[in-house]
Amino acid sequence: MSTLNVIRKKNYAIVEMDQGKVNALNTDLWRDLGDTFRTLDSDDKIMGAILSGRPHCFSAGLDIMHIAQLSKEEYAEYWRIALTTLRDMIRFSKPLIGAITGYAPAGGTILALTTDYRIMGRGPKHVIGMHEFKMSLLIPELLCDIYAYHMGEKEAWVAVQNAQLYHSDDAVKVGLVNESADVEEVLNKAEKHLEKQIGVYAPVFKMSKKYLRRELLNRVDIDVESHVQEFCKFGEDPMIAEMMKMFLSTLKK
């Protein structure tokens, strides 16, 4: 796939994002992620997977430059693919470990939160969290639900209001990641944790994952099309369009 490197090991796969300099989430990357994890979930030879980026970069979040150039129909399709991918990654029935190898703000945070266990690399620019309020951007409902599930609704709302970003050690404290490690150790630790989970009898792991993430599974059990239409309708607000133009101008500079 053009945006991913899928490395197959003996009984698991490492899915490494490889989309441009910062792994920004464009339509192709969302589509490739969805197709890949649906395929891995149905592959009897694959017992689990790791989602990773490159050293010092996991994903910078949504590809705003890409989104801004989409037609109205393409914009709706972008969100249709993105929400379906997030839903299906959370429904992934096997162990899924997040190797957060660098910065992962906004959409990168939500993508990381689809995994069962997250290990994040330390670094001055390595942050995770939702900072959309700095740009007056709306976070889609499903993304809010995923964030609130992991942090708690009250805590997530405060964090969003403050556009709070967390380095890896602090991210452990608030429940966004499970371990903090040196960047060079992240992937190795992720593989060791995955191998441990693969050692659990697969049907036991699958059913336990279903039982202990029941609330999250309920949150993503949505009518994707209705969510897409609601979000697209909000995007037609003239003030939202103007703020997007201003944000794009800062990116170009």
NUMAR-49302 format. One line per 4 residues: number of its first residue (from 1); their letters; for each residue x, y, z of N, C-alpha, C. Coordinates in steps of 0.1 Angstrom, whole numbers, plus 2048, in hexadecimal, padded with zeros to 3 digits. Each point is the difference from the previous one (the first is absolute). Example, Ala and Ser with C-alpha at 12.3 -4.5 7.8 and 13.67 -1.06 7.14 Angstrom:
1) AS) 884 7C7 84E 7F7 80C 800 809 80C 800; 7FC 80B 7F9 809 80B 800 7F8 80B 808
//
This chain:
1) MSTL) 808 7F4 800 7F8 80C 800 809 80C 800; 7FB 80B 7FA 808 80C 7FE 803 808 80D; 7F8 7FE 80A 802 808 80D 804 7F7 80C; 802 7F3 7FE 803 7F7 80B 80B 7F7 7FC
5) NVIR) 808 7FC 80A 809 7F4 7FE 7FB 7F6 80A; 7FB 7F4 7FA 7FB 7F5 809 80B 7F6 800; 806 7FE 80C 80B 7F6 802 7FA 7F4 807; 800 7F5 7FA 7FA 7F4 805 80B 7F8 807
9) KKNY) 7FE 7FD 80D 80A 7F8 808 7FA 7F2 800; 805 7F7 809 7FB 7F2 801 7F1 7FF 801; 7FB 807 80A 7F1 7FF 802 7FA 80D 803; 806 80B 7FD 7FA 80D 802 805 80A 7F5
13) AIVE) 7FB 80C 800 803 80A 7F6 803 80D 806; 80A 807 7FB 803 80E 804 7FB 809 7F4; 7F6 809 803 7FB 809 7F6 806 80D 803; 809 804 7F7 808 80D 802 7FA 80A 7F6
17) MDQG) 7FC 80B 806 7FB 80B 7F7 80B 807 7F9; 7FF 802 7F3 80A 806 7F8 7FA 80A 7F5; 7FA 80A 806 7F8 80A 7F7 806 80E 802; 809 803 7F7 806 80D 800 809 802 80C
21) KVNA) 804 80C 803 80A 803 80A 7FA 7FE 80E; 7F3 802 803 7FB 800 80D 7F4 7F6 802; 7FE 7F7 7F6 7F5 7F7 800 7F3 806 803; 7FD 80C 7F9 7F4 806 801 7F5 7F7 7FA
25) LNTD) 7F4 801 806 7F5 7F7 7FD 7F8 805 7F4; 804 7FC 7F4 7F8 803 7F4 7F7 7F5 7FD; 7F8 801 7F5 7F7 7F6 7FD 806 7F2 7FD; 80B 800 7F9 807 7F4 7FD 805 7F8 80D
29) LWRD) 805 808 809 805 7FA 80C 7F5 7FA 808; 7F5 807 802 7F4 7FB 807 7FC 7F3 7F9; 7FE 800 7F3 7FB 7F5 7F8 80A 7F4 802; 80D 802 7FF 809 7F5 801 800 7FA 80E
33) LGDT) 7FF 808 80A 7FF 7FB 80E 7F4 7F7 802; 7F5 805 7FB 7F3 7F8 801 801 7F3 7F9; 805 800 7F3 801 7F4 7F8 80A 7F6 807; 80B 806 805 80A 7F7 806 7FB 7F9 80C
37) FRTL) 7FA 807 809 7FC 7FA 80D 7F4 7F7 7FE; 7F8 803 7F7 7F5 7F6 7FD 806 7F3 7FA; 80A 801 7F8 807 7F5 7FA 807 7F8 80B; 807 807 809 808 7F9 80A 7F6 7F9 80A
41) DSDD) 7F5 806 802 7F6 7FA 80A 7FB 7F3 7FB; 7FF 7FE 7F3 7FA 7F4 7FA 80B 7F6 7FC; 80C 803 802 80C 7F8 7FC 803 7F6 80C; 7FE 7F4 7FE 802 7F6 80B 80F 7FF 804
45) KIMG) 809 804 7F7 80E 7FF 803 805 80B 808; 7F8 80B 801 804 80B 808 7F9 800 80E; 808 800 80A 7FB 7FF 80E 7FF 80E 807; 806 80A 7FA 7FF 80D 806 808 80A 7F7
49) AILS) 800 80D 804 806 80A 7F7 805 80C 809; 80A 807 7FA 805 80C 806 7FE 80C 7F6; 7FB 80B 805 7FF 80C 7F8 80B 80A 804; 808 804 7F6 80B 808 803 802 80B 7F6
53) GRPH) 809 80A 803 804 80A 7F6 80F 7FE 7FD; 806 80B 7FD 80F 7FF 7FE 806 807 80D; 80D 7FF 802 807 806 80B 7FD 80F 801; 7FB 804 80C 7FC 80E 803 7F3 805 7FA
57) CFSA) 7F9 7F7 7F9 7F3 804 7FA 7F7 7F4 800; 7F4 802 806 7F6 7F6 7FF 7F6 805 7F6; 7F8 80A 803 7F8 807 7F6 7FD 80E 805; 801 80A 7F7 7FD 80E 804 7F2 803 800
61) GLDI) 7F7 7F6 7FD 7F2 802 800 7FA 802 7F2; 7F4 806 7FF 7FA 802 7F3 808 808 7F7; 7FF 7FC 7F3 807 807 7F6 7F8 80C 7FB; 801 80C 807 7F8 80B 7FD 802 806 7F2
65) MHIA) 80C 800 7FB 802 805 7F3 7F9 7F7 7F6; 800 7F3 802 7F9 7F7 7F7 7F1 802 801; 7FB 801 80C 7F1 802 802 7FB 80C 7FA; 808 80B 801 7FC 80D 7FB 7FE 800 7F1
69) QLSK) 806 7F7 7F9 7FF 7FF 7F1 7F5 7F7 7FB; 7F9 7F9 809 7F6 7F7 7FC 7F3 807 7FC; 7F9 7FA 7F7 7F3 804 7FC 7F6 7FD 80B; 7F4 804 800 7F6 7FD 80A 7FE 7F1 801
73) EEYA) 7FF 7F9 7F4 7FE 7F2 800 80C 7F9 805; 80C 804 7FD 80D 7FA 804 801 802 80F; 7FC 80C 805 801 802 80F 7F7 7F7 808; 7F4 7FD 7FB 7F7 7F6 806 807 7F2 800
77) EYWR) 806 7FD 7F4 806 7F3 7FF 80C 7FE 809; 807 80B 802 80C 800 809 7FB 7FC 80E; 7F5 806 805 7FC 7FD 80D 7F9 7F3 801; 7FA 7FC 7F5 7F9 7F2 800 80B 7F5 801
81) IALT) 80B 802 7F9 80B 7F6 801 807 801 80E; 802 80C 805 807 802 80D 7F8 7FA 80B; 7F3 803 801 7F8 7FB 80B 7FF 7F1 7FF; 7FE 7FB 7F4 7FF 7F1 7FF 80D 7F9 804
85) TLRD) 80B 806 7FC 80D 7FA 804 802 800 80F; 7FD 80B 807 801 801 80E 7F7 7F5 807; 7F4 7FF 7FB 7F6 7F6 805 806 7F2 7FF; 805 7FD 7F4 805 7F2 7FD 80D 7FD 807
89) MIRF) 808 80A 803 80C 7FE 807 7FD 7FD 80F; 7F6 807 805 7FC 7FD 80E 7FA 7F2 801; 7F9 7FC 7F5 7FA 7F3 800 80A 7F5 7FD; 80C 803 7FD 80B 7F6 7FD 800 7F6 80C
93) SKPL) 7FE 7F4 7FD 7FE 7F6 80B 80D 7FA 806; 80B 803 7FA 80D 7FA 805 808 80B 808; 80B 7FC 806 808 80A 807 805 80B 7F6; 7FF 80C 804 805 80C 7F7 807 809 809
97) IGAI) 80D 801 7FE 809 808 808 804 80D 7F9; 800 80B 807 804 80D 7FA 80E 803 803; 809 801 7F6 80E 804 802 801 80F 7FC; 7FE 809 809 7FF 80E 7FE 80E 806 800
101) TGYA) 806 800 7F4 80E 803 7FE 804 80F 800; 7F6 808 802 802 80F 7FF 7F4 807 803; 7FF 80C 7FA 7F4 809 803 7F4 7FA 7FA; 7F5 802 807 7F3 7FA 7FC 7F4 808 805
105) PAGG) 800 80D 7FC 7F5 809 805 7F3 7FD 7F8; 7F5 805 806 7F3 801 7F9 7FC 7F3 7F9; 7FE 7FF 7F3 7FC 7F4 7FA 80A 7F4 802; 80D 804 802 80A 7F5 803 7FD 7FA 80E
109) TILA) 7FB 808 809 7FC 7FB 80D 7F5 7F6 7FF; 7F5 804 7F9 7F5 7F7 7FE 804 7F3 7FA; 808 801 7F6 805 7F4 7F9 808 7F7 80A; 808 806 808 807 7F8 80A 7F6 7F9 80A
113) LTTD) 7F5 807 803 7F7 7FB 80A 7F7 7F5 7FB; 802 7FC 7F4 7F9 7F4 7FB 807 7F3 804; 80C 802 805 808 7F4 804 7FD 7FC 80E; 804 7F4 804 7FD 7FA 80D 80B 804 80B
117) YRIM) 80C 803 7FB 80B 803 809 809 809 7F9; 804 80B 806 808 80A 7F9 80D 803 807; 80B 800 7F9 80D 804 805 805 80C 7F8; 803 80B 807 804 80C 7F9 80E 804 803
121) GRGP) 807 805 7F6 80D 805 801 802 80D 806; 80A 802 808 803 80D 806 806 809 7F6; 7FE 80D 802 806 80A 7F7 7FA 80E 802; 807 80A 7FF 7FB 80E 802 7F4 804 7F7
125) KHVI) 800 7FA 7F4 7F5 803 7F7 7F6 7F5 7FF; 801 7F5 808 7F7 7F5 7FF 7F5 802 80A; 7F4 803 7FA 7F4 804 808 7F4 7F8 7FB; 7F7 7FF 808 7F3 7F9 7FD 7F5 808 807
129) GMHE) 7F4 801 7FA 7F5 807 806 7F9 808 7F5; 7F4 806 804 7F8 807 7F6 801 80F 802; 805 807 7F6 803 80E 801 7F8 808 7F6; 7F5 7FB 7FB 7F8 806 7F6 7FA 80E 804
133) FKMS) 7FE 802 80D 7FA 80D 804 80A 80C 7FD; 80D 7FD 7FE 809 80B 7FD 7FC 806 7F2; 7FA 7F8 7F8 7FC 804 7F2 7F1 801 7FF; 7F8 7FF 80B 7F2 800 7FF 7FA 7F5 7F7
137) LLIP) 807 7F4 800 7FB 7F5 7F7 7F8 7F7 809; 7F5 7FB 7F9 7F7 7F6 807 806 7F2 7FF; 800 7F9 80B 804 7F2 800 7F3 7F8 7FE; 800 7F7 7F5 7F5 7F8 7FD 7FB 7F8 80C
141) ELLC) 7F3 7FD 801 7FB 7F9 80C 807 7F3 803; 802 7F8 7F6 806 7F3 802 80E 802 806; 808 809 7FC 80D 803 805 7FF 804 80E; 7F6 809 803 7FE 804 80E 7FD 7F4 809
145) DIYA) 7F7 7F7 7FB 7FD 7F4 808 80C 7F7 803; 808 7FE 7F6 80C 7F8 802 809 807 80B; 802 80D 7FE 809 807 80A 7FA 7FF 80E; 7F3 803 801 7FA 800 80D 800 7F2 807
149) YHMG) 7FF 7F6 7F8 800 7F2 805 80E 7FE 808; 80B 804 7FA 80D 7FD 806 803 80A 80B; 7FC 80C 800 804 80A 80A 7F5 802 80B; 7F4 7FC 7FC 7F4 803 809 7FA 80D 7FA
153) EKEA) 7F3 801 800 7F9 80B 7F9 804 80D 806; 7FF 801 80D 803 80D 807 80E 805 7FD; 80A 7F6 802 80E 804 7FE 803 803 7F1; 7F9 7F9 7F7 803 803 7F2 7FA 80D 7FC
157) WVAV) 7F5 804 805 7FA 80D 7FD 809 80C 805; 806 7FE 80C 809 80A 805 80C 801 7F7; 806 7F4 7FC 80C 800 7F8 7FD 806 7F2; 7F5 7FE 7FB 7FC 806 7F3 7FF 80F 801
161) QNAQ) 7FA 805 80B 7FE 80E 802 80E 807 800; 809 7F9 807 80E 806 801 809 7FC 7F5; 7FB 7FA 7F6 808 7FB 7F4 80D 7F9 806; 7FE 7F8 809 80B 7FA 808 807 7F5 7F8
165) LYHS) 80D 801 7FF 809 7F6 7FA 809 7FA 80A; 802 7F3 800 808 7FA 80A 80C 7F9 7FA; 80C 801 807 80B 7F8 7FD 7FE 7F2 806; 809 7F7 7FC 7FD 7F2 802 7FE 7FD 80F
169) DDAV) 809 805 809 7FF 7FD 80E 7F2 805 806; 7FC 80C 7FC 7F3 805 805 7F5 7F9 7F9; 802 7FB 7F4 7F5 7F9 7F9 7FD 7F3 807; 80A 7FA 806 7FD 7F4 808 7F7 803 80C
173) KVGL) 803 80B 807 7F8 804 80C 7F2 802 7FD; 7FC 806 7F4 7F2 803 7FD 7FA 7F5 7F8; 807 7F5 7FD 7F9 7F4 7FA 800 7FF 7F1; 808 80A 7FA 800 7FF 7F1 80A 7F6 7FB
177) VNES) 80A 7FD 807 80A 7F5 7FC 803 7F8 80D; 805 7F4 7FE 803 7F7 80B 80F 800 804; 809 803 7F7 80E 800 803 807 80C 7F9; 80A 805 806 809 80A 7FA 80E 7FA 7FF
181) ADVE) 806 802 7F5 80D 7FA 7FE 809 808 7F6; 80D 7FE 800 808 806 7F6 7FB 7FC 7F2; 801 809 7F6 7FB 7FD 7F3 805 7F4 7FA; 80D 7FD 802 807 7F5 7FB 7FB 7F3 806
185) EVLN) 7F9 800 80B 7FB 7F4 807 7F1 7FD 7FD; 7F9 80A 7FA 7F2 7FF 7FF 7FB 7F4 7F8; 806 7FE 7F4 7FB 7F5 7F8 804 7F2 806; 80C 7FF 806 804 7F4 806 7F7 7FC 80C
189) KAEK) 7FC 80A 808 7F7 7FE 80B 7F2 7FC 7FB; 7FC 806 7F5 7F3 7FD 7FB 7FF 7F2 7FB; 80B 7FB 7FA 801 7F2 7FB 7FF 7F7 80C; 808 803 80A 800 7F7 80C 7F2 7FF 807
193) HLEK) 7F9 80C 800 7F3 800 806 7F6 7F8 7F8; 801 801 7F3 7F8 7F9 7F6 802 7F1 802; 80C 7FC 800 803 7F2 801 7FA 7FA 80D; 800 808 80B 7FA 7FB 80C 7F1 7FE 7FE
197) QIGV) 7F9 80A 7F9 7F2 7FF 7FE 7FC 7F4 7F7; 809 7FE 7F6 7FE 7F5 7F7 801 7F3 807; 807 7FF 80B 801 7F4 808 7F3 7FC 807; 7F7 80A 801 7F2 7FD 805 7F8 7F8 7F6
201) YAPV) 7F9 7F6 804 7F8 7F8 7F6 7F7 80A 7F9; 800 800 7F3 7FA 80A 7F7 7F1 803 804; 7F8 7F5 801 7F2 802 803 7FE 807 80E; 809 7FD 809 7FF 807 80D 803 80F 7FF
205) FKMS) 80A 803 7F8 804 80E 7FE 7F4 807 7F9; 7FB 7FA 7F6 7F6 807 7F8 7F3 803 808; 7FC 7F6 808 7F4 802 808 802 80A 80B; 80C 7FF 806 803 809 80B 801 80F 7FB
209) KKYL) 806 801 7F4 801 80E 7FA 7F2 805 7FD; 7F7 7F8 7FC 7F2 804 7FE 7F9 804 80D; 802 7F8 80A 7F9 802 80D 805 80D 807; 80E 802 7FF 806 80B 808 801 80D 7F8
213) RREL) 7FB 800 7F4 7FF 80C 7F8 7F2 803 7FB; 7F7 7FA 808 7F2 801 7FC 7FB 80E 7FD; 804 809 809 7FB 80E 7FF 806 807 7F4; 80D 7FD 7FD 806 806 7F4 7FA 7FA 7F3
217) LNRV) 7FD 7F3 800 7FA 7FA 7F5 7F2 806 7FD; 7F9 802 80B 7F3 806 7FF 801 80F 7FA; 80A 807 804 802 80D 7FB 803 801 7F1; 806 7F6 7FB 804 800 7F2 7F6 7F8 7F7
221) DIDV) 7F5 7FB 807 7F6 7F9 7F8 7F6 80A 7FB; 804 807 7F6 7F9 80C 7FB 7FB 7FE 7F1; 7F7 809 7FC 7FC 801 7F2 80A 80A 7FA; 80A 7FB 7FA 80B 809 7FB 7FA 80B 7F7
225) ESHV) 7F7 7FD 7F7 7FB 80A 7F7 7F9 80C 807; 7F8 7FD 80A 7FA 80B 807 80A 809 807; 80B 7FA 805 80B 808 806 807 809 7F6; 802 7FA 7F4 806 807 7F5 7F8 80C 7FC
229) QEFC) 7F3 7FE 7FE 7F7 80A 7FB 7FF 80C 80B; 800 7FC 80C 7FF 80A 80B 80D 809 800; 80B 7F9 7FF 80D 808 801 802 808 7F3; 7FC 7FB 7F5 801 808 7F3 7F7 80C 801
233) KFGE) 7F4 7FE 805 7F7 80C 801 806 80B 809; 806 7FC 80B 806 80A 809 80C 807 7F8; 807 7F9 7F8 80B 805 7F8 7FC 80B 7F6; 7F3 801 7FE 7FB 80A 7F6 7FE 80E 807
237) DPMI) 802 801 80D 7FF 80D 807 80A 809 7FA; 7FC 80C 7FB 80A 809 7FA 80C 804 809; 7FD 801 80D 80B 804 80A 80A 7F4 801; 7FB 7F4 7FF 809 7F4 800 809 801 7F4
241) AEMM) 7FA 802 7F5 808 801 7F3 80A 80B 801; 7FD 80B 806 809 80C 801 80C 7FC 809; 7FD 7FA 80B 80A 7FC 80A 80A 7F5 7FA; 7FA 7F8 7F7 808 7F6 7F9 80A 806 7F7
245) KMFL) 7FB 80B 7F9 809 807 7F7 80B 807 808; 7FD 805 80B 80B 807 808 80A 7F5 805; 7FB 7F5 804 809 7F5 805 809 7FB 7F5; 7FA 7FF 7F4 808 7FC 7F4 80B 80A 7FD
249) STLK) 7FD 80C 801 80A 80B 7FD 80C 7FF 80A; 7FD 7FC 80C 80B 7FF 80A 808 7F4 7FC; 7FA 7F5 7FC 807 7F4 7FC 80A 803 7F4; 7FA 807 7F6 809 803 7F4 80C 809 804
253) K) 7FE 808 80A 80B 809 804 80B 7F7 807
//
